[in-house]
Amino acid sequence: MSAKTRYPSDLTGAQWALVEPLLSPAKPGGRAEAHPRRELVNAVLYVVRTGCSWRQLPADFPPWATVYWHFARWRDDGSLDALHDALRGAVREAEGREAQPSAAIIDAQSVRGADTVSAATRGYDAGKKVNGRKRHVVVDTIGLLLIVLVTTASVQDRDGARPVLDAMRKAFPTVSLVWADGGYAGKLVEWAKTAARIVVEIVRKPAGQRTFEVLPRRWVVERTLAWITKCRRLDHDYERLPSTSAAMVKWAMIGLMTRRLAPAPGRRPWSTP
């Protein structure tokens, strides 16, 4: 395909050069692929950014069923995780940091579920008055995604945090400190210290605060959640499977990280206005 992009979500040549060696072809060493991987990736990013259904992909992309087949393959065979993690390490090193983080921030976001979300995988968050799913995320200190777990919205933040922190302990043994809001206070703090060997530090609102105020550390993860929901596929949860929902979050971050490593002309979504 031409190096010229057709849609704002398309990868530029420099961005594709970052992705190509990290994303496995369907048949390594075999016959030529029927559709270029760059076109397949551009189609996935188009769905994530615009929010359209798979069947409504523009006709100049490969057939929607082919795009989804590769999306599911990359989700299930580890290719998506490998690509996401490699780009995160590259962004961190470009910022002058170690590839592996030593501290993180945790939070959760409830989002309304579309009618494509089954009753078995959705719930009601009484506090936020949201019927759908909840994204439990951990990010590093510059807002890059480390862990995402999608559950029913009825799961309490502190309950969802246990499997998330356990997964982080295994994937990122260098992380020893996690900042969190008051919803994570209580037994979780002691559990994290003894079972996961992680210190959870609660960042509380100042006494008497009645108006909005940016809180130390917590604003980083809140900004990441804002980045994610700017992708229209993620302002609600449309996915049949929670694993697909988590994959969409990772693709949103992949789009952001490629733009950060190889910026195209225009506004930078990760920069301060």
N, C-alpha and C positions, 0 to 999 in steps of 0.2 A: 504494500500500500504506500501511498505518498506520505512523506514526512509531514505534510501539511495537515493540521488538525481540522476536523469538521465541526466538532462540538466542544464547548468549554471543558467538558469532562475528559476529553481525549488526552492521552499522554503525548507530550512532545517527544522528539527524537532523543533528547538528553534524558528525559524521564524514563523512556522505554529502555534505554541502555542500562539503567539501574535495575530494572525489573527482570529483563530477559534472562540473564544467567541464573536467576534465583527461582524461576518458575518452570516446573518440569513439563516437557512435552508429553503428549499422550503415549507415544511410542518412541522412546529414545533409541536412536540408531536405526529406526525403521524407515518406511517410505515417507515421503513428504506429507505434512499435515494438510488436510483439506482446507482448513481455514487458518490464517496466520494467528499466532497466539496474541500478537499485539491487538488484532481486531477483537478477539475474544475478551481480552482484558478491558479494552475500551467499552465494549458492550456492557460488561459487569459494572464498570464505573458509571456508565450512563444510567443504568437502573438505580444505582445507589444515590446518585446526585439528583435525578429528576423525580424519582418515586414512581415511575411507570411500572406496569406489570410486565412480566417476561414476555407475554404474548404481544405486547404493544411496542416492542423494540422496533425502531425504524428499519425499513427494508434494506438499507445499505449496510447493516450489520449482518453477520452470519445468522442462520435460522435460530430462533429463540430456543428451541429444544436443544440444539447443539451448544449454545452458550450456557444454558443451565446445566447440561451434562458436565461440562468442564468446570463450572462453578462448584458443583457438588463433588466432583473428583478432587479438586484442589482443597476443598473443605475437609474431606475425609482422609486423604492420603498424607496429610501433614505439610503439603506444599504451601498452603496459605499461611500457616503458622511460621514456617521457615522464612517465607518472604517478609512477613510482617516483622518478625524479630530481627532479621538482618537489617532492614531499613531503620528500625528503631536504634540499633547499635550504631549505624552509620550517622544518624542525626545526632546522637549523643556525642560521638567522637568529633563531629564537625563543630559542636558547641564547646569543645575542649574538655569533655567529661569522659570518664571511664565508660566502656560499653555496658557494663553491668551496674545497676543502681545500688545505692546503699540505704536509701530512704524512699518512702512512698506515701501516697494519700489514698484513702478509701472513701467511697460514697456509693449511693444507689439512686437510681432514677426510675420512677414508675411511668410507663407510657401506655396509652390506651391501645387495646387490641382490636384489630379489624375483624370482620366476620370470618376471615380465613384462619383465625387463631381458634383452635378447638377449645371446648369447655374444659378438657382434661389438662390443658397447659396454660390456663389463664386463671386469674383470681382477682379479688377486690381489695385494693388498698384503702382502708377506711380513713386513714389520715389524710391522704391526698385525694380521696374520692375518685379513684381511677380503677376501672375494670380492664385488666389487661395483664401485662407482664412487667417485671422489674429487672433492670440491668444493674448488676453489682460489678463495679469497676474499681481497679487499683491502677493508679498512674504514678509515674516518677515525678520528680520535683520540677520538671519542665513541661509536664502535662502529657507525656507520651504513654500510651496504653501498655500496661504490663499484663493484667488479667481481666477477663470479662466472663461473667457467669450470668445466664438469663434464667430466671425462675418465674413462677406465678407472682403477680403483684401482691398477693396476700402474705408472702414470706417477709417476716420482719428483717430489718437491716442487719441486726446483730446475729440473727440466725443464718442469713445468707453469707455473712462475713466468715463464718467458720470454714466452710469448704473453700472459699476464696483465699483466705489466708493460708490454709493448708496447701493449696495448689501453689501459692506464691513461695512458700518455704521450700518446696521441691524445685521449682523452676528458677528461683532467684535466692539462693542461700546467702547472698551478700546483703540482702535487705534485713536490717535489724530494727528499724524504727518505722512506724506507720502512724500518720496523723489521721484523726477521724473526728466527726462531730458528736454531739451528745447522744445521738441515737445508738451509738456503739458502746456507751458506758455500761458498767456493771460487770457481770460474770465473764463477758467476752474478754475483758482486759486481762484478767487472771488466767483464763484459758490460753490466750495468745502467748502469754509469758512462759507458761509451763509446758504447753503442748507444742506450740509452734516456734518457741524461742524468739518471739517478736514482741517488742515493746509497742503497745498501742497508746498513743498520747492523745487525750481528748482536748480538742480546741473548742472552748466554750465562748458563748457570747458574753460580753461584759455585763455585769450586774446593772439592771435598770435600762438596758438598751431596748428601745421601742421602734426605732426606724432601721432601715437597711444600712448595713455597714460591712464593708469587705473585711473578712476575717483572715488572719495569717494562715497560710498553707491551704486552708479549705478552698480559697478562690481558685487554686490551680486545677483541682478536679472539677469544680463547677464550670470552669472555662472549657475543659475538655468535653464535658457533656453538652455544652453549647455548640462546640465545633461539630459534634456528632449529629445533633438534631438539625443542623443547617442542611444536612443531606435529607431530602424529602422522604426517602424510603424509611428513614429512622425517626421521623417526627411522630409516627405511630408504629406499632408492631404489626406487620402484615404477614409474617412468616408462619408456615404450618408447624415447623420444628424449631424448638429453642436453639438448637445448634446452628440452624440457618440464620436465626436472628443474631447470634453472636458473630457469625461469619460476616454479616453485613456491617457490624460495628468495625471489625478488623479491616474490611475493604475501605470503609470511610477513612480510617486512619492511614491506610496505605496511600490513598489519594492525597491526603494532606502531607504525608512525609515525603512523597516524591516531589511535590511542589516545593517543599521546604529545601530539599537537597538540590533541586534543579529548577529554580523559580522561572516561571513564564512571566511576561510583562503583566502588570496589574497589581491589585491590592494583595497583600499577604494576610491570609486569615488568622495566622498565629501571632501576628505583630500587634502591638498596642496602637489603637487609632490615634 
